[in-house]
Every structure is written in structure tokens, then in C-alpha cells.
Amino acid sequence: MNEPIQQTMRDILEAESRAILNIPVSDAYARAVEAIVERVHRRGGKLVTSGMGKAGQIAMNIATTFSSTGTPAVNLHPSEAQHGDLGVVQPNDIMLLISNSGKTREILELVDLLAGLYSGHVPIIAITGNEDSPLGHLADITLWTGGSPEVCPLGLTPTTSTTMMTVMGDVLVVSTMKAIGFTVEDYARRHHGGYLGSAARAASSVDNSGK
């Protein structure tokens, strides 16, 4: 690795670290977690995540992480929603929509589709880099990334923004795990393969042996 690349690496690590530390900490996270617990764990609904492009990949990761930690979740592609996949959304569900600009056409169209799906309201949590955006105003709860610039030299490629979105998803997942009292035994029941499955079963066995 030559020096210019090493310096670039240092610059990126510092910039993205600052961006994460500058994510606004607000009571919106507590309200988001409470809304997820209410809709999913009290009403029997699920979390439905959605995003377009790179944000969509983050949304999918958040959904699978929620599912593996006791909160049923699915990812809905916003374009496929217009071709029948909207049917996955049920009355007691809650949406987590991700758009850095808050102006993503497919996401805003999804919000319109949701409005006409049921007589009741399906709550929307938004993660966005622009709280003063159409999505930011339409959402019931808006989680703002803080809007730090991308580390991409063009200032365009989703880099810093996707890092912040991932971290914000982690905050929601971990906070929800704590809210529902998710245990290592619960984790083991959902992971039967691979290293995590073995580690969870071993930890569960140790915990049970000490009771």
C-alpha cells in the first residue's frame, strides 16, 4: 500500500467517524422504538423496510437484522410494490423508509400507495439526510442523519450516508432488542447454522446451566 492510498484511508476513516458522531441524538429514536414495539409485538404486525438503490440495500440489511433478533421484518422493493408486492403490507404493520435525499420518487410514490391501502393509517419512520424534505414531512417519525457530506471525491456516490444509515439501523435494532427483552436463548432459536448458531447455543447452554 503506497502512501497516497494510506493517507486517503486515514482521511476517509476520520471523515466517516466524525459523521457518525455527528448523527443527531434525539427522542425520535425512543418514539421509533416504541412505535415498532407497539405495532409488531403488541398488535402482531411486522416492520416493512424500503429504499431505492444503495439505500434499498441498507433497508434489506436492517430488515434481516430485525428478523434475526426477534422483531419480524421484511423488505419491500418500492418499484415492485407498484406491481403487486404492496400486498405484503398489513394493517398493523409499520414502515421504515430510507432515502438520503428524502426526495426519491419511488419512495414518495410508495407513501401515496400506502395512504390508499387501508382505511387506517400505517405509520412511517423515515431515515433521511434531509429532514426538511417531502419524506421528512410525510413521515410520522423522522430520523435525520445529520447530512454529513459523502467522502466520494465527486460528492455523489453513497458512502458516508450509507454508513450513517447502517449505524442508525443498528441503534433501532439494539434498542428494540432491549425493549422486548430479547435473550441469547431467543437468538439461538433463530440461528441453527454457522458460527453464530453454535456460539448462541453454547452461550444459551451456559446460561441455563447456571440457573
Contacts in CASP RR format, 6 or more apart in sequence:
PFRMAT RR
TARGET T0000
AUTHOR 0000-0000-0000
METHOD contacts of the structure
MODEL  1
MNEPIQQTMRDILEAESRAILNIPVSDAYARAVEAIVERVHRRGGKLVTS
GMGKAGQIAMNIATTFSSTGTPAVNLHPSEAQHGDLGVVQPNDIMLLISN
SGKTREILELVDLLAGLYSGHVPIIAITGNEDSPLGHLADITLWTGGSPE
VCPLGLTPTTSTTMMTVMGDVLVVSTMKAIGFTVEDYARRHHGGYLGSAA
RAASSVDNSGK
1 9 0 8 1.000
11 151 0 8 1.000
12 151 0 8 1.000
15 148 0 8 1.000
15 151 0 8 1.000
15 160 0 8 1.000
16 151 0 8 1.000
16 159 0 8 1.000
16 160 0 8 1.000
16 163 0 8 1.000
18 148 0 8 1.000
19 145 0 8 1.000
19 146 0 8 1.000
19 147 0 8 1.000
19 148 0 8 1.000
19 160 0 8 1.000
19 163 0 8 1.000
19 164 0 8 1.000
20 163 0 8 1.000
20 164 0 8 1.000
20 167 0 8 1.000
22 146 0 8 1.000
22 148 0 8 1.000
23 144 0 8 1.000
23 145 0 8 1.000
23 146 0 8 1.000
23 164 0 8 1.000
23 167 0 8 1.000
23 168 0 8 1.000
24 144 0 8 1.000
24 146 0 8 1.000
26 143 0 8 1.000
26 144 0 8 1.000
28 141 0 8 1.000
28 142 0 8 1.000
28 143 0 8 1.000
29 143 0 8 1.000
29 171 0 8 1.000
29 172 0 8 1.000
29 175 0 8 1.000
30 175 0 8 1.000
31 141 0 8 1.000
32 125 0 8 1.000
32 141 0 8 1.000
32 143 0 8 1.000
32 172 0 8 1.000
33 172 0 8 1.000
33 175 0 8 1.000
33 176 0 8 1.000
33 179 0 8 1.000
34 179 0 8 1.000
35 94 0 8 1.000
35 123 0 8 1.000
35 125 0 8 1.000
35 140 0 8 1.000
35 141 0 8 1.000
36 47 0 8 1.000
36 71 0 8 1.000
36 94 0 8 1.000
36 125 0 8 1.000
36 172 0 8 1.000
36 176 0 8 1.000
37 176 0 8 1.000
37 179 0 8 1.000
37 180 0 8 1.000
39 45 0 8 1.000
39 47 0 8 1.000
39 92 0 8 1.000
39 93 0 8 1.000
39 94 0 8 1.000
39 123 0 8 1.000
40 46 0 8 1.000
40 47 0 8 1.000
40 71 0 8 1.000
40 72 0 8 1.000
40 94 0 8 1.000
41 71 0 8 1.000
41 180 0 8 1.000
43 92 0 8 1.000
44 92 0 8 1.000
45 72 0 8 1.000
45 90 0 8 1.000
45 92 0 8 1.000
45 93 0 8 1.000
45 94 0 8 1.000
46 72 0 8 1.000
46 73 0 8 1.000
46 74 0 8 1.000
46 90 0 8 1.000
46 93 0 8 1.000
46 94 0 8 1.000
47 63 0 8 1.000
47 66 0 8 1.000
47 71 0 8 1.000
47 72 0 8 1.000
47 73 0 8 1.000
47 74 0 8 1.000
47 93 0 8 1.000
47 94 0 8 1.000
47 95 0 8 1.000
47 96 0 8 1.000
48 63 0 8 1.000
48 73 0 8 1.000
48 74 0 8 1.000
48 75 0 8 1.000
48 76 0 8 1.000
48 88 0 8 1.000
48 89 0 8 1.000
48 93 0 8 1.000
48 94 0 8 1.000
48 95 0 8 1.000
48 96 0 8 1.000
49 56 0 8 1.000
49 59 0 8 1.000
49 60 0 8 1.000
49 62 0 8 1.000
49 63 0 8 1.000
49 66 0 8 1.000
49 73 0 8 1.000
49 74 0 8 1.000
49 75 0 8 1.000
49 76 0 8 1.000
49 95 0 8 1.000
49 96 0 8 1.000
49 97 0 8 1.000
49 98 0 8 1.000
50 56 0 8 1.000
50 59 0 8 1.000
50 75 0 8 1.000
50 76 0 8 1.000
50 77 0 8 1.000
50 78 0 8 1.000
50 81 0 8 1.000
50 95 0 8 1.000
50 96 0 8 1.000
50 97 0 8 1.000
50 98 0 8 1.000
50 107 0 8 1.000
50 110 0 8 1.000
51 58 0 8 1.000
51 59 0 8 1.000
51 77 0 8 1.000
51 78 0 8 1.000
51 97 0 8 1.000
51 98 0 8 1.000
51 99 0 8 1.000
51 104 0 8 1.000
51 106 0 8 1.000
51 107 0 8 1.000
52 78 0 8 1.000
52 79 0 8 1.000
52 99 0 8 1.000
52 104 0 8 1.000
52 106 0 8 1.000
52 107 0 8 1.000
54 158 0 8 1.000
54 162 0 8 1.000
55 98 0 8 1.000
55 99 0 8 1.000
55 100 0 8 1.000
55 104 0 8 1.000
55 158 0 8 1.000
55 162 0 8 1.000
55 165 0 8 1.000
56 75 0 8 1.000
56 77 0 8 1.000
56 98 0 8 1.000
57 162 0 8 1.000
58 98 0 8 1.000
58 162 0 8 1.000
58 165 0 8 1.000
58 166 0 8 1.000
58 169 0 8 1.000
59 75 0 8 1.000
59 96 0 8 1.000
59 97 0 8 1.000
59 98 0 8 1.000
60 75 0 8 1.000
61 166 0 8 1.000
62 73 0 8 1.000
62 96 0 8 1.000
62 98 0 8 1.000
62 166 0 8 1.000
62 169 0 8 1.000
62 172 0 8 1.000
62 173 0 8 1.000
63 73 0 8 1.000
63 74 0 8 1.000
63 75 0 8 1.000
64 73 0 8 1.000
64 75 0 8 1.000
65 169 0 8 1.000
65 170 0 8 1.000
65 173 0 8 1.000
66 72 0 8 1.000
66 73 0 8 1.000
66 172 0 8 1.000
66 173 0 8 1.000
66 176 0 8 1.000
67 73 0 8 1.000
67 74 0 8 1.000
67 190 0 8 1.000
68 187 0 8 1.000
68 190 0 8 1.000
68 191 0 8 1.000
69 173 0 8 1.000
69 176 0 8 1.000
69 177 0 8 1.000
69 182 0 8 1.000
69 187 0 8 1.000
69 190 0 8 1.000
70 177 0 8 1.000
70 180 0 8 1.000
70 182 0 8 1.000
70 186 0 8 1.000
70 190 0 8 1.000
71 173 0 8 1.000
71 176 0 8 1.000
71 180 0 8 1.000
74 88 0 8 1.000
76 85 0 8 1.000
76 86 0 8 1.000
76 88 0 8 1.000
76 89 0 8 1.000
76 110 0 8 1.000
77 85 0 8 1.000
78 104 0 8 1.000
78 106 0 8 1.000
78 107 0 8 1.000
78 109 0 8 1.000
78 110 0 8 1.000
79 106 0 8 1.000
81 110 0 8 1.000
81 113 0 8 1.000
82 109 0 8 1.000
82 113 0 8 1.000
86 110 0 8 1.000
86 113 0 8 1.000
86 114 0 8 1.000
86 117 0 8 1.000
87 117 0 8 1.000
89 95 0 8 1.000
89 114 0 8 1.000
89 117 0 8 1.000
89 122 0 8 1.000
91 118 0 8 1.000
91 120 0 8 1.000
91 122 0 8 1.000
93 122 0 8 1.000
94 122 0 8 1.000
94 123 0 8 1.000
94 124 0 8 1.000
94 125 0 8 1.000
95 114 0 8 1.000
95 122 0 8 1.000
95 123 0 8 1.000
95 124 0 8 1.000
95 125 0 8 1.000
96 124 0 8 1.000
96 125 0 8 1.000
96 126 0 8 1.000
96 127 0 8 1.000
96 172 0 8 1.000
97 107 0 8 1.000
97 110 0 8 1.000
97 111 0 8 1.000
97 124 0 8 1.000
97 125 0 8 1.000
97 126 0 8 1.000
97 127 0 8 1.000
97 135 0 8 1.000
97 139 0 8 1.000
98 107 0 8 1.000
98 126 0 8 1.000
98 127 0 8 1.000
98 128 0 8 1.000
98 165 0 8 1.000
99 107 0 8 1.000
99 126 0 8 1.000
99 127 0 8 1.000
99 128 0 8 1.000
99 133 0 8 1.000
99 135 0 8 1.000
100 128 0 8 1.000
100 129 0 8 1.000
100 130 0 8 1.000
100 145 0 8 1.000
100 158 0 8 1.000
100 161 0 8 1.000
100 165 0 8 1.000
101 128 0 8 1.000
101 129 0 8 1.000
101 130 0 8 1.000
101 133 0 8 1.000
102 108 0 8 1.000
102 126 0 8 1.000
102 128 0 8 1.000
102 129 0 8 1.000
102 130 0 8 1.000
102 133 0 8 1.000
102 134 0 8 1.000
102 135 0 8 1.000
102 136 0 8 1.000
103 130 0 8 1.000
103 133 0 8 1.000
103 134 0 8 1.000
103 135 0 8 1.000
104 135 0 8 1.000
107 135 0 8 1.000
108 134 0 8 1.000
108 135 0 8 1.000
108 138 0 8 1.000
111 124 0 8 1.000
111 135 0 8 1.000
111 138 0 8 1.000
114 122 0 8 1.000
114 124 0 8 1.000
123 140 0 8 1.000
123 141 0 8 1.000
124 138 0 8 1.000
124 139 0 8 1.000
124 140 0 8 1.000
124 141 0 8 1.000
125 139 0 8 1.000
125 140 0 8 1.000
125 141 0 8 1.000
125 142 0 8 1.000
125 143 0 8 1.000
126 135 0 8 1.000
126 136 0 8 1.000
126 138 0 8 1.000
126 139 0 8 1.000
126 141 0 8 1.000
126 142 0 8 1.000
126 143 0 8 1.000
127 143 0 8 1.000
127 145 0 8 1.000
127 165 0 8 1.000
127 168 0 8 1.000
127 169 0 8 1.000
128 135 0 8 1.000
128 136 0 8 1.000
128 142 0 8 1.000
128 143 0 8 1.000
128 144 0 8 1.000
128 145 0 8 1.000
129 144 0 8 1.000
129 145 0 8 1.000
129 146 0 8 1.000
129 147 0 8 1.000
129 161 0 8 1.000
130 136 0 8 1.000
130 144 0 8 1.000
130 147 0 8 1.000
131 142 0 8 1.000
131 144 0 8 1.000
135 142 0 8 1.000
136 142 0 8 1.000
143 168 0 8 1.000
145 161 0 8 1.000
145 164 0 8 1.000
145 165 0 8 1.000
145 168 0 8 1.000
146 164 0 8 1.000
147 161 0 8 1.000
147 164 0 8 1.000
148 160 0 8 1.000
148 161 0 8 1.000
148 164 0 8 1.000
149 155 0 8 1.000
149 160 0 8 1.000
150 156 0 8 1.000
150 157 0 8 1.000
150 158 0 8 1.000
150 159 0 8 1.000
150 160 0 8 1.000
150 161 0 8 1.000
151 159 0 8 1.000
151 160 0 8 1.000
152 158 0 8 1.000
152 159 0 8 1.000
176 182 0 8 1.000
183 207 0 8 1.000
184 200 0 8 1.000
184 203 0 8 1.000
184 204 0 8 1.000
184 207 0 8 1.000
185 204 0 8 1.000
185 207 0 8 1.000
185 208 0 8 1.000
187 200 0 8 1.000
187 204 0 8 1.000
188 197 0 8 1.000
188 200 0 8 1.000
188 201 0 8 1.000
188 203 0 8 1.000
188 204 0 8 1.000
191 197 0 8 1.000
191 200 0 8 1.000
END
